[in-house]
Amino acid sequence: MLSTGTKAPDFTLPDQNGKEHSLSDYRGQKVILYFYPKDNTAGCTKQALAFGELYPRFREKGAVVLGVSKDPVASHKRFEEKYDLPFTLLSDVEKTVIMAYDVWKEKKNYGKVSMGVVRTTYLIDEDGMIIKAFDKVRAADNPAQMLGELG
């Protein structure tokens, strides 16, 4: 996990519509950058729905929400449409951003060890600096936690 007080690595990734987004596009706004394992799974759906429900409040506080997983654009599109998600989902099939943000880790599930995305959320300020970093977050609680971090 990257440390607070460090510059957030810039990136360019396609969204659920295939449009390219760079972190630098959001200078002047706070960014909630959250990494999640997989579209349409129980925990990831809870997290996305809660971010969607709170999204107007994030916008009122001058923040945008960007969700990142290694799922392809088409999967993100189906996920967005199924749940009417109002924020941007970014596809990192090559795992370049996932690796840059140090969220690809060894995980244990029912005694089985595998590599995967550890649910992690970064709060990035208007100048592109990481001001908060949370790993192993609880999916359902994370959106409200991040809203609270905005003050």
N, C-alpha and C positions, 0 to 999 in steps of 0.2 A: 504494500500500500504506500502511496506517496504521502509525504509529510505536509502538514500545514505550513504555510509560509513559503512554499516553493511555487515556482511558475508552473501552471498547468500545461502539459504538452499540447500543442496545437494539433489538429487533425482535420481531415476532410473525409466524410463518409456519406453514403447515400441514405436518404430517408425512406419511409414506406411508399413514397411515390417515385423514387428514383432520383429525386433532386439532391444535389450535393450540398452539404452543410459543413462549415468549418467552425471550430470553436471561436476563432478570431471574428467571425461574423457577429458574435454576441457581445463584443466589447461595449462597455457602457451599461450592461445589464448583469445582474447576478444570474448564475447558471447553476441549476441543480442537475448534476450529471450522475445518473444512476446506472449501474451495471447490473444486469439480471441474467440468470441462466438460460431461460427458454420461454418463447411465446406459448400462450395457452396452457401453461401448467398452473396448478392451484395457487402456489405462492406468488408466482409472477403475475397472475391475473389479479389477485387481491391487491398487490402493490400498485399495479397499473390503474385499477379502478379507483383506488384511494387517491392517487396522484391526479386522476381525471376529475374526481369530485372536488378536490381542493384547488384545481388549476386556476379558477378565477381569482382566488385569494393570493396565489403565487404571483399572478400578473399584477394585482393591485400593489404588491410589494416590489414590483420591478424585476421579478425573476422569471426565467423560462425553465422549463423542464425538458431534459433530453434523456431518453432511455436508450441504452446500448446493449445489444446482445449479438451473438455470432449467427443468429438466424438470418436467412436471406431476405431480400426486399419483399418478395411475394408473401412470405410468412408474416412479416410485419404488417403488410397491407391487410391481410385477412384478420389479424389480431386487432388492428385499429378499427376496421369496419365492424367486426363482431361486437366490440364493446364501445364503439363511438368515442374513441380516445381523442381528446382535444390537443394533445401535445405530440412532439416529434419523437419517432422511434428511429434509431440509426442502426444500420446493418454493418457489422464488422466481421464478415465471413473469414477474412484472412487473419483475424485476431491481432492486428497491428496496434490498435488503440487499447484493446484489452490487455495486451502485454505492456504497452507504454504506461498504463495506469496501474500495473502490477496487481491485477485481479484474477489472473489465471493461476490457480493454485491446486494443490493436492486436496481432495475432499474425501471424506469417508461417509458412506451411506449404507446403513445396515451391515457394517463390517467390511464392505467392499471399498477399496481405494481406487480412485480415478482422478483424472485432471478435469477441471471445469472452472467456470466463472463463480467466484465467491461474491455473493450479493454485497455490493459496496456502493456508497453514495458520497459524492464530493460536492461541497459548496464552493463555488468559484466566484470571486468578486468581479467588479466591473473592469478591473485591470488585468484579469486573467490569472490571479493568484489564488491558490487553494487556501481557503480560510477555515474550512472544517473538512474532516475526513472520517467516515464511519465504515468499518468493515463488519461482516457477519451480521448485517442488520436484520431485524424482524420485518418481513415483507409488509404485513398489515399495518404496523406502527410507524414505519419509516416516513411516509409522506407527512403525517402530522408532526413528527419529530423535526423534519426539515422546515416545515412552515414555522415552527417555534424558533428555529435557529435564525430565521430572517427577522425576528423581533416584532 
